Amino acid sequence: MLGYISTINCRSTFIARYFGEDAPEDCGICDQCLRSKQPKLNSDQFAFIYKTVIERTHQQSIPVASLFDHFPEIHSGQLRKVIDFIQAEGRLGVDGEGNVRVDG
């Protein structure tokens, strides 16, 4: 059970091997397969997204949906990573209504 939880590979492949079956190709739909398909975020992309989020939320609270609409060319997973980072820094807050704002 611990192996299943800690694997970084396809979970379906892990289960098949556990039961002694020939390992199929990766399923493409488990959390590990989906994570591996997610586009990577390089430092330039991170810096651009970070700066834009801070600028857009500095003046007023903005609904999360509007913030995501501002980056149609950016994968939502990448934007979430940057927003999570800014929140971890304590600079970005999200209120109960789903509006984001710069705290400091």
Residue frames as qw, qx, qy, qz and C-alpha x, y, z in Angstrom:
[[0.000, 0.885, 0.465, 0.000, 0.00, 0.00, 0.00],
 [0.302, -0.785, 0.100, 0.532, 2.82, 2.45, 0.79],
 [0.416, -0.093, 0.599, 0.677, 4.34, 1.79, -2.62],
 [0.190, 0.651, 0.651, 0.340, 1.07, 2.73, -4.33],
 [0.162, -0.932, -0.263, 0.188, 0.79, 5.95, -2.36],
 [0.345, -0.748, 0.267, 0.500, 4.39, 7.01, -2.91],
 [0.649, 0.209, 0.540, 0.493, 4.84, 6.01, -6.55],
 [0.077, 0.619, -0.125, -0.772, 5.65, 8.75, -9.03],
 [0.023, 0.082, -0.818, -0.569, 4.70, 6.50, -11.95],
 [0.546, -0.157, -0.431, -0.701, 1.35, 5.51, -13.42],
 [0.508, -0.227, 0.618, -0.555, -0.90, 4.07, -10.73],
 [0.904, 0.219, 0.013, -0.367, -2.57, 1.61, -13.14],
 [0.644, 0.492, -0.572, 0.126, 0.82, 0.25, -14.13],
 [0.109, -0.438, 0.729, -0.515, 1.74, -0.08, -10.46],
 [0.742, -0.056, 0.412, -0.526, -1.43, -2.09, -9.72],
 [0.877, 0.369, -0.234, -0.201, -0.93, -4.34, -12.75],
 [0.437, 0.499, -0.690, 0.288, 2.63, -5.14, -11.68],
 [0.380, -0.356, 0.626, -0.580, 1.51, -5.72, -8.10],
 [0.842, 0.081, 0.352, -0.400, -0.88, -8.44, -9.28],
 [0.578, -0.233, 0.717, 0.312, 1.79, -9.98, -11.53],
 [0.634, 0.679, 0.370, -0.013, 0.36, -8.83, -14.82],
 [0.553, 0.215, 0.239, 0.769, 2.41, -7.51, -17.70],
 [0.084, -0.571, -0.221, 0.786, 2.59, -3.78, -17.22],
 [0.428, 0.737, 0.483, 0.203, 0.34, -1.99, -19.70],
 [0.311, 0.435, 0.042, 0.844, 1.18, 1.39, -21.12],
 [0.040, -0.170, -0.455, 0.873, 0.58, 4.28, -18.77],
 [0.159, 0.610, 0.769, -0.103, -3.15, 4.96, -18.43],
 [0.183, 0.334, 0.264, 0.886, -2.92, 8.70, -19.06],
 [0.366, -0.646, -0.347, -0.573, -5.75, 9.49, -16.63],
 [0.673, -0.529, -0.416, 0.306, -4.44, 8.89, -13.11],
 [0.219, -0.965, -0.004, 0.143, -3.05, 11.76, -11.04],
 [0.567, -0.483, 0.436, 0.504, 0.55, 10.81, -11.82],
 [0.510, 0.337, 0.585, 0.534, -0.03, 10.59, -15.58],
 [0.099, 0.916, 0.338, 0.190, -1.89, 13.90, -15.60],
 [0.398, -0.849, 0.137, 0.318, 0.87, 15.55, -13.56],
 [0.587, -0.225, 0.514, 0.583, 3.50, 14.38, -16.05],
 [0.386, 0.578, 0.554, 0.458, 1.49, 15.87, -18.95],
 [0.108, -0.946, -0.234, 0.198, 1.25, 19.29, -17.31],
 [0.533, 0.703, -0.097, 0.460, 3.43, 21.86, -19.04],
 [0.646, -0.284, -0.283, 0.649, 6.51, 22.86, -17.09],
 [0.053, -0.987, -0.149, -0.042, 6.92, 26.40, -15.81],
 [0.684, 0.223, -0.150, 0.679, 10.27, 28.04, -16.55],
 [0.364, -0.440, -0.327, 0.753, 11.68, 30.97, -14.59],
 [0.005, 0.020, 0.261, 0.965, 10.77, 33.59, -17.22],
 [0.385, -0.447, -0.644, -0.487, 7.15, 32.39, -17.33],
 [0.496, -0.527, -0.594, 0.352, 7.04, 32.34, -13.53],
 [0.266, -0.271, -0.131, 0.916, 8.40, 35.90, -13.29],
 [0.150, -0.189, -0.426, -0.872, 5.93, 37.21, -15.89],
 [0.480, -0.512, -0.662, -0.265, 2.93, 35.57, -14.24],
 [0.485, -0.440, -0.491, 0.575, 4.09, 36.64, -10.76],
 [0.150, -0.132, 0.008, 0.980, 4.52, 40.28, -11.79],
 [0.273, -0.273, -0.505, -0.772, 1.20, 40.42, -13.61],
 [0.504, -0.527, -0.684, -0.009, -0.75, 38.85, -10.76],
 [0.387, -0.412, -0.365, 0.740, 0.76, 41.32, -8.28],
 [0.020, -0.024, 0.194, 0.980, 0.04, 44.29, -10.56],
 [0.352, -0.355, -0.620, -0.605, -3.53, 43.25, -11.31],
 [0.567, -0.563, -0.601, 0.026, -4.43, 42.62, -7.69],
 [0.392, -0.053, -0.328, 0.858, -2.59, 45.58, -6.17],
 [0.155, -0.195, -0.079, -0.965, -5.29, 48.16, -6.82],
 [0.674, -0.123, 0.108, -0.720, -8.41, 46.12, -6.05],
 [0.557, -0.057, 0.815, -0.148, -9.77, 42.69, -5.30],
 [0.468, 0.334, -0.547, -0.608, -10.37, 40.67, -8.44],
 [0.911, -0.025, 0.239, -0.335, -12.53, 37.56, -8.78],
 [0.548, -0.332, 0.721, 0.262, -10.40, 34.47, -9.32],
 [0.666, 0.490, 0.551, 0.113, -12.28, 33.77, -12.58],
 [0.314, 0.948, -0.020, -0.042, -11.24, 37.15, -14.00],
 [0.303, -0.743, 0.565, 0.193, -7.64, 36.57, -13.02],
 [0.634, -0.026, 0.740, 0.223, -7.56, 33.24, -14.85],
 [0.559, 0.733, 0.386, 0.039, -9.25, 34.83, -17.90],
 [0.032, 0.943, -0.245, -0.221, -6.40, 37.34, -18.05],
 [0.214, -0.548, 0.774, 0.234, -3.97, 34.54, -18.92],
 [0.880, 0.292, 0.117, -0.355, -5.67, 32.57, -21.72],
 [0.653, 0.579, -0.487, 0.018, -2.30, 31.54, -23.16],
 [0.015, -0.470, 0.790, -0.394, -1.07, 30.16, -19.82],
 [0.563, -0.188, -0.800, -0.086, -2.00, 26.69, -18.64],
 [0.538, -0.694, -0.078, -0.473, -4.22, 26.99, -15.57],
 [0.894, -0.319, -0.203, 0.242, -1.94, 24.62, -13.67],
 [0.552, 0.241, -0.140, 0.786, 0.98, 27.00, -14.17],
 [0.168, -0.616, -0.023, -0.770, -1.06, 29.97, -12.99],
 [0.776, -0.566, -0.197, -0.197, -2.19, 28.02, -9.93],
 [0.812, -0.088, -0.245, 0.523, 1.44, 27.26, -9.05],
 [0.270, 0.370, -0.110, 0.882, 2.32, 30.96, -9.10],
 [0.464, -0.609, -0.116, -0.633, -0.78, 31.93, -7.12],
 [0.869, -0.408, -0.268, 0.077, 0.00, 29.24, -4.55],
 [0.653, 0.093, -0.221, 0.718, 3.55, 30.58, -4.29],
 [0.007, -0.495, 0.035, -0.868, 2.38, 34.17, -3.78],
 [0.685, -0.578, -0.194, -0.398, -0.10, 33.01, -1.15],
 [0.865, -0.232, -0.287, 0.341, 2.66, 31.07, 0.63],
 [0.412, 0.280, -0.169, 0.850, 4.70, 34.28, 0.72],
 [0.158, -0.600, -0.575, 0.533, 1.79, 35.91, 2.51],
 [0.053, -0.213, 0.204, 0.954, 1.38, 38.52, -0.22],
 [0.389, -0.103, -0.545, -0.735, -1.85, 37.32, -1.80],
 [0.303, 0.098, 0.769, -0.555, -5.09, 36.65, -0.01],
 [0.282, -0.245, -0.736, -0.565, -8.31, 35.07, -1.16],
 [0.384, -0.112, 0.416, -0.817, -11.50, 36.10, 0.61],
 [0.445, 0.158, 0.834, -0.287, -14.56, 33.94, 1.18],
 [0.602, 0.639, 0.224, -0.423, -16.15, 35.16, -2.04],
 [0.824, 0.229, 0.373, 0.360, -13.22, 34.04, -4.21],
 [0.281, 0.944, -0.057, 0.161, -11.64, 37.46, -4.75],
 [0.801, -0.081, -0.106, 0.583, -7.85, 37.79, -4.72],
 [0.004, 0.981, -0.039, 0.190, -5.90, 40.79, -3.52],
 [0.565, 0.369, -0.458, 0.579, -2.35, 41.75, -2.60],
 [0.613, -0.711, -0.332, 0.095, -1.91, 41.87, 1.17],
 [0.444, -0.812, 0.140, 0.352, 1.46, 43.51, 1.31]]
